[in-house]
Amino acid sequence: ITMEEMRNVTMLHHFTAEEAFEIFALKANRDGFLDKRSFFEAFKSIIQSTGTKFDTQSKKDRLTLVLHRLFDIFDQDHNGLVDFTEIASGLSVLCGGDADDKARAAFELYDLNGDGFISQDEMVNYLTSIFKVMYETEPSTPERVHGMSPESLAQTTAESVFEHADLNGDGLLSVEEFTRWYTSDTDNGNADSDFSLEEARSLTRLDRYTPKQAFEMLALEADRNDGCFDKIGFFRAFKSIVKAQGGLNDKDEQDRLIVVLHRLFRIFDQDGNGFVDFEEVASGLSVLCSGDKETKAQAAFDLYDYDGDGFISLSEMERYLRSIFLIMYEAQPNTRARAGGVSPEELAEITAEQVFVDADLNGDGKLSLEEFSKWYSKDNSSAAAVKGMAQSVPDWISLDEVRRLTKLGKYTPQEAFDRLARAANAESYVNKRSFFVAFNDIIEESGGIESEEDQDKLVLVLNRLFDLFDVDNNGVVDFQEMASGLSVLCGGSRDDKLANAFALYDYDGDGFISLDEMTHYLSCVFKVMFQMQPSTQQKMGGVSAEELALATAQQVFVDYDLNQDGKLSFDEFKEWYTQENTQE
């Protein structure tokens, strides 16, 4: 159960925190407790007032499950009662309303003794309730805070809040001090649901534009405000971008886009004045755009070069990278941990200095377009670190999950290849559109996608799989290489896999497999395994797919090329393939 689903199922997002608390208060007994029946009645009142009807059994069952889970979060001693104040505090994270509404309601909840001030103990109690809900609805939360309990996280957060917000140092927060902290963008316990880079790319449709194309469309709105966006202009720009690509699929996507755009705007509105700088926004959003290496390098150079002198200075590089990292830290919460806990600003400074070490070949303290392009296209430099962070693999990806999402586990390799072959042109190349269409046919034939969450995951997986084999970024992939790699995801009996594997290894069709052919095939397979199951590469000592393929193929020929003629017959290949400890 995600936080977003819990908001939608309970309908709390239609109510301000204060409105919801009043409904719960009516159901609480004289001692301030609700039993499960009263708790359910409170939600019945909330849902009925919105006019929502749960007209199917599955929707009713989902609501019942959610309400039971929420009640159990706060019924810690299992006595069938929950404290009104605690449950109202925790559920505030699910409510709607603007920042002032939430701040006012939250202050009243924090101020347990009603003295007009919030003590550190009162804040700890409130935050503990908030974090209990977040831990339940966002399973990644404990991992993101290094395994801390809700209670420990609340204590640590409260100490940090008082350090920053208790301006007069009296150990209490006044309404003014609390509101200033609460409406800021830092640890206020009202985090919106997370979004990923992949989701932001898809919803904003920026993945269908090169950076230059996107910047030109964004600039149309920014120009009206002398190089700045207000929030209306920012939303209007994205409305034009999305509309130009045919719009969104449904209301759920529209609602989700609004959440993402609010978050993106807030990332850059650091001083909270309602305006953001066009160049900073364009710089940060470039990480969401498409295009080949040359296109991205040119667009990135134009954005780095703020003063337009044809060179990039160290300060310009820092400014650009800061914008990039602000987006990445927001969209990928594990980015900060991977960067050693430093802030986006600190990481930008460190990275920029390393870029100049790598790329400033003539040592003049600035980068020309040629120097910048060489750096940007390298895979073994600081450029790889920047681009690699933007392409990190989600925790949920595994070979089994990819098999399930793509439905390839239901097909033998030959059956899958026959269907995928329809996507190839006369030269045996597949473009991305045909690749997606082919998988859409496979999935529809196998019963379709089971949920919107699976649909989002599938889009990410298919993009990753295509990009694995589009090594030169020209928008097409070789069918045989792709089919070879995807074979590791297919089902079928051992004999099915054996026959198809031999056919795929034997690229020239001479009835034998050479060392080069085996190396080539295994390289394709390992690329998929490394991308879709990242722990595989770690287990192999961090070697590349190509290095592992060569080492594996050489060992296979040592062990199974029985007549030492430098090639494997079908029988020799079968002997290797059927050894259980060397399969896949």
N, C-alpha and C positions, 0 to 999 in steps of 0.2 A: 504494500500500500504506500503510494507516494504522497507527499504533502499536497501536491496539486490535485490528486484524485480525492484526497480526504476533504479538501476545500469544496470540490464540486459535489461530492456525495452528500456532505452535511449541509450544504448551502450557506455555510458561515461566511463565505466571501461576499454574500449579498448584504451583510450586516456590519455596522461598525462594532468595535469591541464593546462599547458602552451599551448598545442595543442588545447584543447577545447576552451580556452580563445581567441585564434587567430580567430577561426571560428565565435565566438559570436561577436568579435570586428568588423568583416567584415559586420555583419548584423546591427550593431548599427548605429544610425543617428549621425549627427555632434555634437549633444549635449550629446551623450553617452547614448541614450535611445533606447530600442527596443519595438515596439508594438507587439501585439500577432502574427500577420502575420510574422513579421521578426523573432520572437522567434521560431515559428514553422518551418520556412525555415532553420534556423540554425540547428535544430535537423534533418531536412530532409537531409541536407548535411552530418551530422555526421553519420547517419544511413546508407545512401547510400554508403559512403566510406568504410564501413565494409563489404559490400556485402550482408547484411542481408535483407531478404524479409519477410514482414508481409503478408503471403499468405492466411490467413483466416480473416473473418470479426471480429471474437472475438479478435484476436491479434491487429487488427487495432483499434478496439474500446478501448482496454486496453491502447494502446499507446496514443490515443487521450485524454483519461481520465487523464493519468499521466501528460501529458504536460499541460493540463488545470490546474491541481492542482499545478504544479510547478510555472506556471505563476502567479496564484492567490496568492501564498505565498508572492510574492514580490510586487504585485500591491495593496499595502495597501490602497491607496486612491481611488482605482477603476476608475482611469482615463485612463486605457487602455495602460499604458506605464510602463516599468520597467527600473531601472537604471542598465547599463551594469556592473559596478563594483560590485554592490551588488549581482546581480544574478550570476556573475562569481565566486564571493567569496563563495556564498552558495553552488553552484554546485560542487565546488572543492572537497567536501566530497564524491562525487560520482565517481570521476576520478581515473584512475589507475596511474602507475608510481612508481618509487622507492622513498625512503625517501628524497634523495637529489633533485630529480625532483620536488617533492611536496614542499619541503622547499623553493627552489628558486622561484617557481611560487607563493607560498603563501606570501613570503616576498614582492614581487612586488605588490601584491594585498593589503597587510596590509599598505604598504607605499603609502598612498593616495596622498600625496603632492610631492612625488618623490625626497625627500631630502636625501635618503640613510639611513634613520633611521625610526623606528616605534615608534610613541608616544602611550601613553595609550589610548587616544581617538580613534586613528586609529585602535588599536587592538579591542576596544569595538565595533566599526562599523563592522569590519570583522567578529568577533565571533557572533554578532547578526545575520548576514546572515547565517552563518553555523548552528546555533542552530534553526533557523526557519525551515530549511530543516529537521534537525534531529527530531524536535517536530512533523513535519507532517508525517515523514516516520517511526518513532519509537514511537508509542503512549505511551509507558511506560516511556518515557523520563521525562515528567513533574512530574510524581509520584516519579521517582527516585531522582529528585532534589527538592522534597518537594513543588511542585506547583509553583516554580519560573517561571516568564515569560522569554522568550528568551533574552529580553533586560537586565533583572536583573541578569540572569545567566551569560551573557556576561560581565557585569560590575564586578561581583564577580570573574569570571575566569581571566579576564584581570588583576585585582589587584593581584591575586595570582601569575600569570605569572611574573609580574614585580618584585614581592617580591623575586622570586627564580632566575630569569634570568637576571635582570639588575645588573650585577656584579659590575660595577663601580658607580652605584647609580646616574647616570646623568638624569634619567627619560626618557631615550630613549634606544631602543634596536638596536644594530648594527647588521650587517649581521651575524657575528660570534656568538653573544649572542642569536640571534633569532634561528639560525640553531641548536645550541646546545640544546635549549629548544624544538624545533619542532621535532627533531629526537629522543628525549627521549621518554619514555613510558608514560609520564604524560600529562595532559589536553591539547593536541595539536589540538583538534577539528577534528581529522581524525580517529575517532574510527571505527574499523571494525564492521560489524554487530555482534550482540550478539549471543552467543551460550549457550545452557543450558547443565547441567551435563548429562541429558538424551540423548541429541543429541551427545555430545562428546563420551559417552559410545557406542552409536550405530554406529557412523561413524568410530571410531577407532577399533571397534570390541572387545574392552577390556571387554565388558560385557559378553563375551563368554569365558573368561579366569579367572582362579584364580589368585590372586596376584603373587604367586610363578611362575606359568607358564608364565605370562606376563614379569616378571622380568628376567627370564632366556632368553627369546627371545630378550629383550632389551639389556641385558648384552653382547650379541654376537657382537653388534655394538659398544658398549661403550668400550669394551676391546681394540679395535684398537687404541684408543686415551688415553690410560692409565687412564681409569676410567672416561673419559669425552666424551660427544657427541659434535661433530660439527653439524651444521644444516643438512648437507648431510647425516651423519650417523643417525641422529634422524629420518629423513624422510625415509631412507632406512629400519630402524628397523620397522617402522609402515607399510611400504609397505609389508614386510614379514608377519607381523601379520595379515593384512587385506587379503593378498593373501591366507594365510593358511585357512581362513574362507570362501573362495569362491569368494573373491573380492567384489566390490561395484556394486550396481544395475544399475547406469547410470552415465552420465557425470555430472549431477547436483550434485550427491553425491560426485563425485571425486573433483569437484570444491570446494564444501563445506568442504570436508576433508582437503584440502590444507589450507583454511582459518583457520580452527581449529588448525591444526598442527603448523602453523606460530604463532598463539596466544599462544599455549601451550609452544612452545620453548621460546618465548619472555618473558613469565612469569618468567622463571628460569634464563634467561641470563640477570641478573640484572645489570652487569657491561658493557653489550653491546660488549663483546669481541668475540662473536661468538661461545662460548663453554658453556656447562652446565654440572653440576656434576651428574653422573649417580644416586647416592644414593638419592640426593634431588629430581630428576625427578621421580624415582621409588616410593619414598615416596608419593609425591603429586598425582601421577597417580593411586595409590592404591585405591583411592576413586571411581575410574571408574570401578574397576574390580568386578567379581562375586565371588561366593563361600559361604560356610556355615560359621557360627560364628567361629567354631574351626579353619578352614582353614585361615580365615581372621585374627584371633587373632594371630596365629603362624606367619603368614607372616608379620603382623604389628610389632610383637615383634622383629623379625629378622631385620626389617628396623629401628626401634627405637634404637636398640642396635648397634650403629655405631662402637664402638671399639671392639665388639665381645667378651665382657667379661662375657656374660650370664646375665647381669643386665642392666636396663635402668636408667640412671641418669636424674636429672632434666633438665640439658642442652640438653641431647639427646632427651628428650621428647619435649622440646621447638623447637628444630630444625626440628623434624618430623612434628609437628603440623603446624609450619610455612609453610612447603611445601604443606600440605593439604589445609590450608586456602588461600594460594595464588591461587590455582585452583578454590576454591569455590567462592572467591571474584570476580574472572574474569568471571566465568560461571553463577553466580547467583548474579546480581547486588544488590539485596535486602539484601544480607548477611551482608554487612557493617552496614546498617540501623538496622538490627535485633541484631547486636552485639554492638549497642550503638555508632556507628561511629568510633570505634577504628580501627587501622591498623591491617593487618594480623599478624605482629610481636607482637603487643601489645596483641592481642587476644590469640596468641600462649602462651605468657608468663603467662597471667592470667589463661588460661585453664590448662596449665601444673602444675601450683601451686595447683589448685583445684584437679587435678588428684592425686597428691601426698597426699593431705589431705584425699581423698577418698580411695586410694589404697595401700599406704605404711603402711601396717598393723603392721609391727614390728618397724617402725620408724627409719630404718637404712639409710634413704636418697637415697634408690635405690629400683627399682621394680624387683622382680624375675618374671620368666615366670608365675608361679602360681598366684602371686598377680596381674600381668598385665591381665591375662586371666579372673580372677574374675571381675576386673574392666570393661574390654572390653565387657563382656557379660551382664552386668547390664543394666537395663532400667531406673533406678531411680538415676543415677549418672551423673558425667560430661561426661561419655561415651555417654549417650543418647543425650547430647547437641551437641557433635561433629557429631554423626551419624544422628541426627535429622536435622541438618543444611543441610546435604547432601541429605536429602530426602524431602525437603520442597515442598509444593504443589504449582504449578503454578497458577497465578491469574485467568487464563481463565477457570479452572476446575469448573464445577458445575454439579449437577445431570442432568439438561436438556442437557448440552453439552455432557455428557457421554452417555445419551440415544441416542442423535443424532449420535455420532461417532460410537457406537457399533451397532446401528440399533435396539436395543432391544425394543425401544418404539413402533416399528411396529408389535411386537409380543405379544400375550397373554403369561402369565407365562408358561402355559402348552406347547404352541408351542415352546417357547424358550428352555424349559427344554428337550423336545424331541430331539431338535437338539444338545444341549450341552451334552446330555446323550451319544451320539456317541463317545464322547471323553473319557468316563470313562472306566476303565478296569474291570475285573471280580470282583475285590474287591471294586468297586465304588470309585476308586481314579483316579484323572486326573493329568497328568504331564504337564509341561509348553508347550511343543511342541504341544500336543493334544489340549490344551486349545486354543492356537493361531490358530490351524487348524480349530477348531470348529467355532471360531469367523470369520475366513476368509470365511468359507462357508456361514455363516449367512449374512455377509456383501455382498458377491457376489450375493447371492439370492435376496438381497434387492436393487441391482443396483450399488453396488461398492462404492469406495471412490471418493469424488468429487475433491480433490486436493492433492498435495504433502504435504501441510501444515497439512491437516486433517490426512494424512497417518502417519506423525510424531507424531501428537497428539494421534492417536489411539494406536500406539506402546507404548507410555508412559502410557496411561490409562490401557491397558491390563496388562502391567507389574505391575502396582500398584494394580490392582484388584487381580491378582494372588498372589502377595506377601502378601496381606491382610489375605488370608486364609492359606498360607504356613507358619504357625506360628513357626514351628520347623525347618524351612529352609532345609527340606529334598527333595524339588523339586516336591512334589505331594500335592494335596489338596483333601479333602473329597467332593465328588460331591454334597451330600445333603446340606452341609453347604454352599458351593459355590452357589448352586441354590437358597437357602433361601435368601442369601444376595443380589443376583442379581435380585430377584423378584421385588425389589423396582424400578428397571429401566424399567420394562416391561409395555406394554400398555394393551389394552383389556377393556371390559366393567366391571362394578362393580361386576356383577355375576361371570364373568370369574375369576376375582381376588379373590373373596370370596371363590369360590370352590377350587382354587389352593392354596390359603393361608391356608385354613383349612388342606388340604392334607399335606402341608409342615410342619405345626405346629405339626401335629399328627405323630410324629416320629415312634412310635411303632405300628401304624395302628389299634388301638383298638376302633376308632370312637370317642375318647374324647381327649381333650388337657389338659395335666397336667401343673402345674406351672413351672416345670423344662423345659418342652417342649416349652412353650411360651417364657421363659427366653432365652433359647438356640436360638430360631428362631430370636427373636428381637435383640439379640446380633449380629447375622450375618447381619441383616438389618442395624443396627446402625453403624457397622464397615464401610459399604459401604457409608452410608450417611456422616459420619464424614470425611472419606478420600476424597470423591468427592465433598463435600460441607462443607469446613472447618468452615464456620460461624455457622453451626448447633451445633457443640460442644461448641462454645462460648455462643450461646443462652441458652444452657443447663447448664451453670455454670461451664464448664470445666470438667464435670464428664466423666469417661470412658464409652465406649460402653457397657461394661458388667454391670457397675453400673446403667446406665440408663435403660438397659433392665430389670434388676431385679426390679427396682423401678416401671417401667411401668407395668410389668407383675403382680406385687403384687396389684397395684391399679386396674387393669382390673379385677382381681379375687374378690376384695372387691366389685366392682360395678356390676359385671355381673354373678358371680357364684350364681345364684338366689337360688338354692336348697342347697348351701353350702356343696357340696359333694367333694370339692377339685379338681374338673375338670370341663371343659367347654364342653357342648354338642354343636352340630352344631348350634342349634337355639340360644343358649346363645352367642356363638362366633359371629354369624351373627348380633345379636343385638349390640354387641360392634363394630364390624368391619364397620358396615354401619353408625355409628355416624360420621358425617362429621368432627367434630373437633378432632377426634382421628385417622383419616386415615393417613397412612404412617408417 
